[in-house]
Amino acid sequence: MFIVQIVLLNALVLSSVWLLYPDNLSTFIIIILLLFWLFFRVVYRANQQHKKLTDILEGGLRSLQDGDFSISLPYTKNNQDSLLIDLFNQTTDKLRTEKQTLFQRELLLDKVVNASDVVTVLFNHRGSVIFANIAALHFFHTRELIGGNLREIIEAHRPHLREHQPKNNAIIQLPDPDRSDYYQSWHLSRHALRLHGAGHQLLLLKPMTKELHDQELKTWKKVIRVINHELNNSIAPISSMCTSGKILADKLDQPQLDRVFSTISSRIEKLSAFIQNYSRLARLSTPQKQRFDLMLTLEQLIPLYHFTLHAKDKPLLINADASQLEQVLINILKNANEISPEKPCEVTVSVSDEQLHMTFRDHGPGMSSDVMQKAFLPYYSTKEKGSGIGLSICKEVIDAHSGSIELNNNPAGGLEIKLIIPIT
């Protein structure tokens, strides 16, 4: 439009020169002055419109520079300006959509990383921590890691990790900060990457204690099944032959042979009981959960195992496999009675955050750190006639209920077993 107006004014000037100059000089001068006034007015209006458009675009660009992609420019009466503004608005709409998509992805990634139990620490070539998730804060027992030097943080909070720093893709053992005699297994890995042209390293520590225990338990179960199969195949014919031998010894009136066959039969019966005992671990099924009153179960066990019960919630309904959980209680209470028969075990029951907390404390000598490390292993027992299967079954049942079981020596004496399982 501006160009059309300028062309039209030029045409009028030329026409005035052609028609009026030099015959009507006064009229020519008046018309020329009028045309010059119109020319400056058109230029001024065009300049004002251009300045207005420039101010609008500058404000929009500054908003984009500040990260505000919600800006939308108003349209003008000038069609050419409207096209430019429309293009700007389309660009901001696209940037806004991309920013929202990136924000959602970053939010999802942040949720995933912080919900993970894998310790994640990103640090630069100077050793300064750039990113750390919640698991890393718990691992180092601190509220702030970002900006700190990783080497100094390790020295201050996890000095045992220092010797493992050069390792990559390795299983390492680190002591529990709360229990120095208890070690946990971790998978350590490092990954080099470049961010904004600078070298960084990503340190990952994945807890492996539960995975290793589960794998170890699966191996034991497989071994138990193989042993049971082989021993049962051998015991059955031997038992049959012993029975036949005893009948023959009676007929021949040979008391010495009868004693031999009776001894063999007795040993076979004990071996069968031994196999049956270990078969329980291999045959442990998935929990069949249903609601039942835990307090009623505990009160029924008091006359059998003589323990003192401390609980506020009566009745206490939980959603679990009643028979499996009862077997856990029997195993623990039986062990406590055998360790300190003169003084009853103390059982404390409470509910917190939709979780059942149970503590069993006996009054025996407690456990050494070495025994505590192996207590949940099948076949391991410190008792002369122990099968080494009771605590293994307890661990398996509690894990199947998405809970946890811990052993600790009470400062006042005796062993404490803590059970935590969801009540729903």
C-alpha positions as a Python dict, from the first residue, in 0.01 Angstrom:
ca = {
    (1, 'M'): (0, 0, 0),
    (2, 'F'): (285, 236, 86),
    (3, 'I'): (449, 179, -254),
    (4, 'V'): (120, 240, -438),
    (5, 'Q'): (78, 572, -256),
    (6, 'I'): (434, 681, -343),
    (7, 'V'): (386, 588, -709),
    (8, 'L'): (56, 780, -719),
    (9, 'L'): (221, 1093, -568),
    (10, 'N'): (505, 1072, -822),
    (11, 'A'): (250, 1051, -1103),
    (12, 'L'): (72, 1360, -970),
    (13, 'V'): (401, 1553, -954),
    (14, 'L'): (483, 1463, -1312),
    (15, 'S'): (132, 1554, -1427),
    (16, 'S'): (157, 1892, -1253),
    (17, 'V'): (489, 1963, -1425),
    (18, 'W'): (346, 1861, -1759),
    (19, 'L'): (21, 2060, -1732),
    (20, 'L'): (101, 2366, -1517),
    (21, 'Y'): (469, 2446, -1546),
    (22, 'P'): (564, 2717, -1646),
    (23, 'D'): (231, 2871, -1756),
    (24, 'N'): (54, 2851, -1419),
    (25, 'L'): (351, 2879, -1186),
    (26, 'S'): (158, 2986, -876),
    (27, 'T'): (-88, 2698, -909),
    (28, 'F'): (203, 2461, -980),
    (29, 'I'): (383, 2568, -660),
    (30, 'I'): (69, 2523, -449),
    (31, 'I'): (4, 2177, -591),
    (32, 'I'): (370, 2076, -545),
    (33, 'L'): (365, 2189, -183),
    (34, 'L'): (42, 2001, -127),
    (35, 'L'): (191, 1689, -285),
    (36, 'F'): (505, 1719, -71),
    (37, 'W'): (285, 1748, 238),
    (38, 'L'): (97, 1436, 133),
    (39, 'F'): (429, 1261, 66),
    (40, 'F'): (567, 1335, 413),
    (41, 'R'): (234, 1237, 570),
    (42, 'V'): (239, 900, 389),
    (43, 'V'): (604, 844, 489),
    (44, 'Y'): (529, 943, 851),
    (45, 'R'): (230, 705, 873),
    (46, 'A'): (434, 423, 717),
    (47, 'N'): (717, 492, 960),
    (48, 'Q'): (474, 486, 1256),
    (49, 'Q'): (327, 156, 1139),
    (50, 'H'): (676, 13, 1092),
    (51, 'K'): (779, 135, 1439),
    (52, 'K'): (465, -17, 1591),
    (53, 'L'): (533, -349, 1419),
    (54, 'T'): (897, -335, 1530),
    (55, 'D'): (794, -267, 1891),
    (56, 'I'): (544, -554, 1881),
    (57, 'L'): (803, -796, 1738),
    (58, 'E'): (1069, -677, 1983),
    (59, 'G'): (835, -742, 2276),
    (60, 'G'): (751, -1085, 2140),
    (61, 'L'): (1118, -1175, 2084),
    (62, 'R'): (1211, -1060, 2434),
    (63, 'S'): (937, -1286, 2574),
    (64, 'L'): (1083, -1576, 2376),
    (65, 'Q'): (1428, -1486, 2506),
    (66, 'D'): (1292, -1508, 2861),
    (67, 'G'): (1145, -1851, 2788),
    (68, 'D'): (783, -1734, 2770),
    (69, 'F'): (627, -1915, 2475),
    (70, 'S'): (270, -1823, 2567),
    (71, 'I'): (300, -1486, 2391),
    (72, 'S'): (64, -1415, 2101),
    (73, 'L'): (97, -1091, 1900),
    (74, 'P'): (-214, -886, 1810),
    (75, 'Y'): (-298, -846, 1442),
    (76, 'T'): (-282, -503, 1264),
    (77, 'K'): (-485, -352, 982),
    (78, 'N'): (-190, -379, 746),
    (79, 'N'): (-215, -706, 553),
    (80, 'Q'): (163, -739, 509),
    (81, 'D'): (217, -682, 881),
    (82, 'S'): (-57, -934, 959),
    (83, 'L'): (121, -1199, 753),
    (84, 'L'): (443, -1140, 950),
    (85, 'I'): (259, -1146, 1284),
    (86, 'D'): (74, -1462, 1181),
    (87, 'L'): (406, -1629, 1097),
    (88, 'F'): (545, -1521, 1437),
    (89, 'N'): (239, -1659, 1619),
    (90, 'Q'): (264, -1989, 1431),
    (91, 'T'): (630, -2014, 1532),
    (92, 'T'): (553, -1947, 1900),
    (93, 'D'): (272, -2204, 1890),
    (94, 'K'): (515, -2463, 1759),
    (95, 'L'): (782, -2368, 2015),
    (96, 'R'): (522, -2379, 2293),
    (97, 'T'): (410, -2727, 2188),
    (98, 'E'): (771, -2850, 2170),
    (99, 'K'): (850, -2697, 2509),
    (100, 'Q'): (547, -2866, 2666),
    (101, 'T'): (650, -3198, 2512),
    (102, 'L'): (1007, -3158, 2641),
    (103, 'F'): (878, -3055, 2982),
    (104, 'Q'): (656, -3364, 3000),
    (105, 'R'): (949, -3584, 2896),
    (106, 'E'): (1180, -3422, 3153),
    (107, 'L'): (912, -3458, 3421),
    (108, 'L'): (863, -3824, 3334),
    (109, 'L'): (1239, -3885, 3327),
    (110, 'D'): (1280, -3708, 3661),
    (111, 'K'): (1001, -3919, 3814),
    (112, 'V'): (1151, -4241, 3678),
    (113, 'V'): (1507, -4160, 3789),
    (114, 'N'): (1400, -4046, 4136),
    (115, 'A'): (1165, -4342, 4182),
    (116, 'S'): (1447, -4584, 4099),
    (117, 'D'): (1652, -4744, 4376),
    (118, 'V'): (1962, -4718, 4154),
    (119, 'V'): (2203, -4457, 4291),
    (120, 'T'): (2257, -4213, 4000),
    (121, 'V'): (2525, -3942, 4012),
    (122, 'L'): (2637, -3728, 3716),
    (123, 'F'): (2961, -3532, 3756),
    (124, 'N'): (3185, -3330, 3525),
    (125, 'H'): (3558, -3350, 3449),
    (126, 'R'): (3634, -3149, 3764),
    (127, 'G'): (3446, -3398, 3981),
    (128, 'S'): (3161, -3156, 4059),
    (129, 'V'): (2822, -3325, 4092),
    (130, 'I'): (2578, -3201, 3826),
    (131, 'F'): (2285, -3430, 3905),
    (132, 'A'): (2194, -3676, 4182),
    (133, 'N'): (1867, -3860, 4239),
    (134, 'I'): (1688, -3929, 4568),
    (135, 'A'): (1850, -4272, 4599),
    (136, 'A'): (2191, -4101, 4587),
    (137, 'L'): (2093, -3866, 4871),
    (138, 'H'): (1988, -4165, 5083),
    (139, 'F'): (2303, -4357, 4988),
    (140, 'F'): (2536, -4075, 5096),
    (141, 'H'): (2312, -3974, 5390),
    (142, 'T'): (2305, -3606, 5292),
    (143, 'R'): (2047, -3353, 5178),
    (144, 'E'): (2259, -3184, 4912),
    (145, 'L'): (2498, -3329, 4655),
    (146, 'I'): (2472, -3098, 4355),
    (147, 'G'): (2770, -2866, 4333),
    (148, 'G'): (2984, -3070, 4572),
    (149, 'N'): (3300, -3257, 4483),
    (150, 'L'): (3231, -3630, 4446),
    (151, 'R'): (3569, -3738, 4585),
    (152, 'E'): (3517, -3526, 4898),
    (153, 'I'): (3161, -3655, 4937),
    (154, 'I'): (3284, -4015, 4921),
    (155, 'E'): (3557, -3944, 5176),
    (156, 'A'): (3305, -3784, 5413),
    (157, 'H'): (3009, -4021, 5380),
    (158, 'R'): (3114, -4345, 5208),
    (159, 'P'): (3491, -4395, 5257),
    (160, 'H'): (3465, -4769, 5174),
    (161, 'L'): (3364, -4672, 4820),
    (162, 'R'): (3702, -4506, 4766),
    (163, 'E'): (3885, -4831, 4684),
    (164, 'H'): (3620, -4921, 4424),
    (165, 'Q'): (3628, -4590, 4234),
    (166, 'P'): (3845, -4713, 3943),
    (167, 'K'): (3620, -5017, 3889),
    (168, 'N'): (3357, -5046, 3621),
    (169, 'N'): (3082, -5309, 3578),
    (170, 'A'): (3176, -5483, 3902),
    (171, 'I'): (2992, -5634, 4199),
    (172, 'I'): (3121, -5469, 4517),
    (173, 'Q'): (3053, -5511, 4888),
    (174, 'L'): (2987, -5205, 5107),
    (175, 'P'): (2906, -5196, 5479),
    (176, 'D'): (2564, -5073, 5587),
    (177, 'P'): (2605, -4727, 5751),
    (178, 'D'): (2359, -4826, 6023),
    (179, 'R'): (2517, -5169, 6083),
    (180, 'S'): (2892, -5182, 6024),
    (181, 'D'): (2895, -5561, 6059),
    (182, 'Y'): (2644, -5605, 5775),
    (183, 'Y'): (2757, -5581, 5411),
    (184, 'Q'): (2541, -5510, 5109),
    (185, 'S'): (2609, -5605, 4747),
    (186, 'W'): (2608, -5336, 4477),
    (187, 'H'): (2665, -5338, 4102),
    (188, 'L'): (2892, -5045, 4015),
    (189, 'S'): (2909, -4908, 3660),
    (190, 'R'): (3042, -4592, 3495),
    (191, 'H'): (2948, -4433, 3164),
    (192, 'A'): (3138, -4153, 2989),
    (193, 'L'): (2934, -3894, 2796),
    (194, 'R'): (2965, -3544, 2659),
    (195, 'L'): (2724, -3264, 2748),
    (196, 'H'): (2758, -2923, 2578),
    (197, 'G'): (3097, -3032, 2445),
    (198, 'A'): (3239, -3113, 2792),
    (199, 'G'): (3325, -3457, 2927),
    (200, 'H'): (3103, -3601, 3204),
    (201, 'Q'): (3070, -3933, 3383),
    (202, 'L'): (2758, -4111, 3502),
    (203, 'L'): (2805, -4324, 3816),
    (204, 'L'): (2543, -4593, 3878),
    (205, 'L'): (2515, -4813, 4188),
    (206, 'K'): (2243, -5076, 4176),
    (207, 'P'): (2155, -5265, 4497),
    (208, 'M'): (2208, -5636, 4434),
    (209, 'T'): (2165, -5792, 4778),
    (210, 'K'): (1805, -5902, 4718),
    (211, 'E'): (1873, -6017, 4360),
    (212, 'L'): (2173, -6222, 4469),
    (213, 'H'): (1976, -6370, 4756),
    (214, 'D'): (1688, -6461, 4522),
    (215, 'Q'): (1928, -6620, 4276),
    (216, 'E'): (2103, -6805, 4556),
    (217, 'L'): (1769, -6931, 4687),
    (218, 'K'): (1667, -7051, 4339),
    (219, 'T'): (1995, -7241, 4315),
    (220, 'W'): (1939, -7399, 4656),
    (221, 'K'): (1586, -7500, 4559),
    (222, 'K'): (1715, -7664, 4244),
    (223, 'V'): (1983, -7850, 4443),
    (224, 'I'): (1722, -7959, 4699),
    (225, 'R'): (1492, -8095, 4428),
    (226, 'V'): (1777, -8291, 4269),
    (227, 'I'): (1892, -8431, 4608),
    (228, 'N'): (1534, -8522, 4704),
    (229, 'H'): (1481, -8703, 4376),
    (230, 'E'): (1804, -8902, 4399),
    (231, 'L'): (1767, -8987, 4770),
    (232, 'N'): (1403, -9089, 4737),
    (233, 'N'): (1493, -9321, 4449),
    (234, 'S'): (1754, -9486, 4673),
    (235, 'I'): (1561, -9487, 5001),
    (236, 'A'): (1249, -9659, 4868),
    (237, 'P'): (1417, -9990, 4766),
    (238, 'I'): (1645, -9987, 5074),
    (239, 'S'): (1343, -9943, 5301),
    (240, 'S'): (1164, -10227, 5125),
    (241, 'M'): (1468, -10453, 5157),
    (242, 'C'): (1500, -10369, 5530),
    (243, 'T'): (1138, -10465, 5589),
    (244, 'S'): (1191, -10793, 5408),
    (245, 'G'): (1516, -10848, 5601),
    (246, 'K'): (1343, -10797, 5936),
    (247, 'I'): (1071, -11048, 5845),
    (248, 'L'): (1337, -11299, 5738),
    (249, 'A'): (1539, -11238, 6058),
    (250, 'D'): (1229, -11307, 6269),
    (251, 'K'): (1165, -11632, 6085),
    (252, 'L'): (1527, -11742, 6124),
    (253, 'D'): (1534, -11627, 6486),
    (254, 'Q'): (1842, -11408, 6432),
    (255, 'P'): (1829, -11120, 6685),
    (256, 'Q'): (2157, -10972, 6558),
    (257, 'L'): (2019, -10939, 6204),
    (258, 'D'): (1700, -10791, 6347),
    (259, 'R'): (1903, -10521, 6528),
    (260, 'V'): (2096, -10446, 6209),
    (261, 'F'): (1782, -10407, 6001),
    (262, 'S'): (1612, -10204, 6277),
    (263, 'T'): (1908, -9966, 6290),
    (264, 'I'): (1904, -9926, 5912),
    (265, 'S'): (1528, -9864, 5917),
    (266, 'S'): (1570, -9606, 6192),
    (267, 'R'): (1835, -9419, 5994),
    (268, 'I'): (1619, -9433, 5681),
    (269, 'E'): (1326, -9282, 5873),
    (270, 'K'): (1546, -8997, 5996),
    (271, 'L'): (1682, -8943, 5645),
    (272, 'S'): (1326, -8935, 5507),
    (273, 'A'): (1229, -8677, 5769),
    (274, 'F'): (1539, -8477, 5677),
    (275, 'I'): (1442, -8482, 5307),
    (276, 'Q'): (1081, -8394, 5388),
    (277, 'N'): (1197, -8099, 5595),
    (278, 'Y'): (1403, -7952, 5313),
    (279, 'S'): (1133, -8022, 5056),
    (280, 'R'): (916, -7761, 5225),
    (281, 'L'): (1146, -7485, 5101),
    (282, 'A'): (1142, -7612, 4741),
    (283, 'R'): (763, -7657, 4744),
    (284, 'L'): (677, -7319, 4897),
    (285, 'S'): (386, -7184, 4693),
    (286, 'T'): (268, -6834, 4603),
    (287, 'P'): (83, -6674, 4898),
    (288, 'Q'): (-296, -6714, 4887),
    (289, 'K'): (-387, -6387, 5053),
    (290, 'Q'): (-706, -6333, 5251),
    (291, 'R'): (-808, -6110, 5541),
    (292, 'F'): (-763, -6259, 5887),
    (293, 'D'): (-709, -6141, 6245),
    (294, 'L'): (-337, -6161, 6325),
    (295, 'M'): (-397, -6097, 6695),
    (296, 'L'): (-619, -6406, 6717),
    (297, 'T'): (-341, -6614, 6560),
    (298, 'L'): (-82, -6478, 6804),
    (299, 'E'): (-307, -6536, 7107),
    (300, 'Q'): (-355, -6897, 7000),
    (301, 'L'): (24, -6944, 6995),
    (302, 'I'): (88, -6799, 7345),
    (303, 'P'): (8, -7123, 7535),
    (304, 'L'): (242, -7317, 7302),
    (305, 'Y'): (547, -7089, 7302),
    (306, 'H'): (503, -6868, 7613),
    (307, 'F'): (577, -6515, 7494),
    (308, 'T'): (466, -6171, 7608),
    (309, 'L'): (260, -5977, 7354),
    (310, 'H'): (260, -5597, 7328),
    (311, 'A'): (1, -5458, 7086),
    (312, 'K'): (-241, -5166, 7072),
    (313, 'D'): (-455, -5276, 6779),
    (314, 'K'): (-708, -5548, 6865),
    (315, 'P'): (-836, -5697, 6643),
    (316, 'L'): (-572, -5648, 6372),
    (317, 'L'): (-696, -5746, 6024),
    (318, 'I'): (-431, -5796, 5757),
    (319, 'N'): (-435, -5931, 5401),
    (320, 'A'): (-188, -6221, 5386),
    (321, 'D'): (-154, -6599, 5360),
    (322, 'A'): (-262, -6705, 5711),
    (323, 'S'): (-100, -7052, 5705),
    (324, 'Q'): (235, -6928, 5570),
    (325, 'L'): (252, -6636, 5812),
    (326, 'E'): (160, -6866, 6100),
    (327, 'Q'): (449, -7095, 6002),
    (328, 'V'): (683, -6792, 6012),
    (329, 'L'): (560, -6704, 6362),
    (330, 'I'): (605, -7063, 6480),
    (331, 'N'): (960, -7085, 6343),
    (332, 'I'): (1067, -6760, 6509),
    (333, 'L'): (896, -6829, 6843),
    (334, 'K'): (1029, -7186, 6853),
    (335, 'N'): (1385, -7062, 6797),
    (336, 'A'): (1341, -6795, 7068),
    (337, 'N'): (1214, -7056, 7317),
    (338, 'E'): (1507, -7287, 7244),
    (339, 'I'): (1759, -7004, 7289),
    (340, 'S'): (1619, -6866, 7617),
    (341, 'P'): (1364, -7108, 7766),
    (342, 'E'): (1382, -6951, 8112),
    (343, 'K'): (1269, -6605, 7997),
    (344, 'P'): (978, -6557, 7751),
    (345, 'C'): (1025, -6390, 7417),
    (346, 'E'): (886, -6035, 7380),
    (347, 'V'): (666, -5972, 7075),
    (348, 'T'): (572, -5614, 6979),
    (349, 'V'): (311, -5548, 6710),
    (350, 'S'): (223, -5210, 6557),
    (351, 'V'): (83, -5062, 6237),
    (352, 'S'): (231, -4760, 6059),
    (353, 'D'): (186, -4626, 5704),
    (354, 'E'): (-28, -4926, 5601),
    (355, 'Q'): (251, -5161, 5710),
    (356, 'L'): (262, -5422, 5984),
    (357, 'H'): (569, -5401, 6209),
    (358, 'M'): (652, -5701, 6427),
    (359, 'T'): (954, -5732, 6658),
    (360, 'F'): (1059, -6055, 6828),
    (361, 'R'): (1321, -6022, 7099),
    (362, 'D'): (1467, -6319, 7281),
    (363, 'H'): (1700, -6306, 7582),
    (364, 'G'): (1979, -6524, 7451),
    (365, 'P'): (2340, -6437, 7366),
    (366, 'G'): (2257, -6281, 7028),
    (367, 'M'): (2438, -6351, 6702),
    (368, 'S'): (2786, -6281, 6576),
    (369, 'S'): (2819, -6080, 6253),
    (370, 'D'): (2944, -6387, 6065),
    (371, 'V'): (2645, -6598, 6171),
    (372, 'M'): (2406, -6311, 6096),
    (373, 'Q'): (2540, -6291, 5739),
    (374, 'K'): (2460, -6661, 5679),
    (375, 'A'): (2145, -6695, 5891),
    (376, 'F'): (1904, -6701, 5595),
    (377, 'L'): (2103, -6954, 5391),
    (378, 'P'): (1947, -7301, 5356),
    (379, 'Y'): (2139, -7581, 5534),
    (380, 'Y'): (2317, -7331, 5759),
    (381, 'S'): (2256, -7378, 6132),
    (382, 'T'): (2449, -7325, 6455),
    (383, 'K'): (2236, -7582, 6639),
    (384, 'E'): (2365, -7934, 6682),
    (385, 'K'): (2039, -8084, 6555),
    (386, 'G'): (1925, -7786, 6349),
    (387, 'S'): (1812, -7829, 5988),
    (388, 'G'): (1906, -7478, 5879),
    (389, 'I'): (1575, -7434, 5698),
    (390, 'G'): (1353, -7237, 5941),
    (391, 'L'): (1485, -6884, 5878),
    (392, 'S'): (1518, -6959, 5505),
    (393, 'I'): (1147, -7034, 5488),
    (394, 'C'): (1071, -6722, 5694),
    (395, 'K'): (1273, -6508, 5452),
    (396, 'E'): (1104, -6668, 5151),
    (397, 'V'): (752, -6615, 5291),
    (398, 'I'): (814, -6253, 5392),
    (399, 'D'): (971, -6170, 5053),
    (400, 'A'): (671, -6328, 4879),
    (401, 'H'): (449, -6092, 5080),
    (402, 'S'): (654, -5790, 4954),
    (403, 'G'): (794, -5740, 5303),
    (404, 'S'): (1131, -5746, 5476),
    (405, 'I'): (1296, -5934, 5762),
    (406, 'E'): (1600, -5815, 5958),
    (407, 'L'): (1821, -5955, 6232),
    (408, 'N'): (1981, -5727, 6491),
    (409, 'N'): (2144, -5767, 6828),
    (410, 'N'): (1954, -5571, 7092),
    (411, 'P'): (2182, -5332, 7288),
    (412, 'A'): (2034, -5467, 7612),
    (413, 'G'): (2104, -5826, 7508),
    (414, 'G'): (1939, -6089, 7295),
    (415, 'L'): (1849, -6113, 6928),
    (416, 'E'): (1581, -5901, 6760),
    (417, 'I'): (1396, -6015, 6450),
    (418, 'K'): (1199, -5740, 6274),
    (419, 'L'): (926, -5819, 6023),
    (420, 'I'): (760, -5559, 5799),
    (421, 'I'): (480, -5653, 5560),
    (422, 'P'): (196, -5456, 5394),
    (423, 'I'): (-140, -5501, 5564),
    (424, 'T'): (-336, -5468, 5237),
}
